[in-house]
Amino acid sequence: MPRSSYEPILSAKAWEFFTALTRKRQQRLTKLIYLLADYPHRLGDYQTRDSVGRFLENLQMEGFVFTYWADGAVKELRILDIVEL
């Protein structure tokens, strides 16, 4: 998989979701995660805020909703939650 401009970082909650999937579904989700990391500042379908007031993007992609924010200081895409629709 080619390296994205931002490194995707999964929270413990997102990692738990990921590891519970079958290998084939993990591969599909990995592609989506790197696609998202290629465009870390894209606006989601809607925004929420975390406990410190940071805006979180929520984006639906191919049957999953990703909750994330881009940490430009360290070039990391922080994926906080992944939910399958």
N, C-alpha and C positions, 0 to 999 in steps of 0.2 A: 504494500500500500504506500503510495507516495506521501511524503511528509507535507502536512498542512502548514500554513503560516502560523497558526495557533495550535498549541498542544492541547488535546482534549483531556480533561481531568474529570473523573467520575466521583461523585460523593459515595459514601458507604451505601446509601439507599439505592442509588442508581446502579452501583456495582452488584448489589444483591439481586436486583431485577435481572441484570445482564447474565449473571452466572446461573440463574435458574432456567435459562432458555436452552433449547437444544443447540448443538454445535452449528447446524445449518442456520438457525435463527440468529445466533450470535454473529455469524459471518455477515448476514444481512444487516444487522444492527450496527456492526462495526463500520460498514460502508456508509451508512447514514450519519454516524457520528463524525467520520472524517469529512463527509460532505458539508456538514454543519460547521466544522472547524475551518473549512476553506473560506467560509463567509461568516466570520464570528459576529459581525455587527449588523447582521440582517435583522429586521424587525420581525417579531413573532406575530402570531395571530391575535394575541392579547398580552398585556403586561400585568404583573403583580408586583408586590414589594415584599422584601424580606424583613426580618426583625430590625435591621439597621437602616431601613429606608431605601435600600438599593433596588433599582428597577430590575426585574427578572423578565426575560422574554419567555413566552410559551408558544411553541411552534409545533404544528401537526405536520408530520411527514410520514407518508406510506403506512398509516395505521398506528403510529406512535405519536405521543405528545412529549416533547422535550422541554424541560424547564432549565434555563441556563442564563449565564451572564458572561461577558467577555472581560477578562482582567488584562487590560492593555499594558499595564506596567511590567508584567512577566510573560505576556503573550500566551496566556492560557485561557481555554474555554472551559468554564466551570459548569458542568452538567450536574444539576442538583437532583433531578428526578426524571424518570422515564416511565410513561404509562402507556400500556397497549390499549387501543380502542377496540 
